[in-house]
């Protein structure tokens, strides 16, 4: 959250650092949550699950439904994944994520209100991602019962 405040207060130049900083904080959060729930983040299929959590949290409603359906039966789905992470649809992932964040990040670059917007928006984004991740791993653990 402080990262969003600082980049918002710094205007456009510091605002360019916001996206990679926020993304690295999000990935660290997801790795920590996955580890707490007993999943091995060194496995590329687990990292793909983490990317699906990001998509579930930050995509359009129609895309979120298709991601949720895939995650609902992740173990079955992951058995059919190729052995190479490079086959992931990075373009679609990036576009859904970008479209979700465009307005919030644009407002963060505005002088005067950028710091407050950055502080608020980044906090809300991290809260939402944490909630979605926890519920995603709870759903996955229910599969094992």
N, C-alpha and C positions, 0 to 999 in steps of 0.2 A: 504494500500500500504506500509506504514512504517512497518507494521507487517511482510510483505513478505521480506522486506529489512533486518530487524533484524534477522529473522529466517534463511535467506539465508546467512547472514554474520556469524552466529553462527555455521554453519555446521550441521552435522547429528543430534546431540543431540537436539539443538534448532529447527532443521528442523522437528522433530517429533511433535512439538507443532503447527506447521503451519496449518495442516489440520483442527484440531478442532477450532483453532482461526479463520481461514478464513470461515469455515462453520458457526460459530456463528455470524460473521459479515454479512454473506449472509442472514441468516435467519432473523436477525434484520432488514436488509434492506427491505426484502420482507414483513415482518410484518408491517413496517412503510408505505410502498407503498400501501398495502392492506387497511390499516386504512385510508389513505388519500383518497382513492377511495370509502370509505364508507362500507367496508366489515368487518365483525366481525371475528377476528382471533381466538376467543375462540371456535368457532364452528369447530369441527374436520373436517367437509367436506371442510371448507375454508382452513384448514391447508393442506388437501390433494391437494387442488387446488395449494397452494404454492409449494408443492412438485412436482406437474406437471410442474410448471414454471421452477423449477430447472432442471427437466428432459428435458424440451423443449430447454433450453439454453445449456445444457451440455451433450447431447446424440448424438449418430450417426444420420446421416440424415434420415435413414429409421425409426429409433425409434422415432425421433422427429416428423415425419409425423403422426405416429399413436397417439402420445401424443396430437398433434395439433388438430386432428380430434375429440378426446375426449373432449378437452377444448372448441372447437367451439360450442358445445351444452352442456355446463357444467351443466346448471340447470336441463335439462332432464336427463343427465347422473347421477348427484348426487342424484336425486330422487330414483334411483335404488341401491344406495350404501348401504351396510349393516350398522347397527348402531355401529359397532366396528372398530376402527382404526387399530386394530391388524391384520385385514384381508388384509391390504395393502401389495403388493409384494415388500418387503424390499430388497430381494436379487437381483432382477432385477434392482431396482433403484440404489443400491449401485454399481453394476457391470457397468452399463452404465456411471455413474458419475465417477467412478474410471478410467475406460478406457479412458475417455476424458482428464483426468488430469495427467495421468501417466508421459508422457514425460516432461511436464512443471515442475512438482514437482521433478522429477529425476534431471533435470538440476539445480534446486534450491539447491540441496545438494552438488553440485560440489564446491570445494574450489576455491576462486578467483572470479568466475562469479556468484556464487549462490545469492549474495545480489542483484546484478543488475537484474538477471532473476526474482527473487522473487518480487522485486519492480514492474517491468514491467508487469509480468504475472498476479499477483494478482490485479493490477489496471485494466488491460484489462478484467479479469474475472468479476470483480464487475461492470464495465461499461456495459458489455454484459448482465449480469443478470438484471441490472436496466432497460436497454432498453427493454428486453424481458418481464419483469414484467409490465412495463408501458403499452406496447402494448397489453399484455394479458388482463389487466384490462380494457383498452379502448375497446377491442373486446367484452368483457363481458358486458360492459355498453351499447354497440350497440345492444345487444340482447334485452335489456329492452325497446328499442324505438319502 
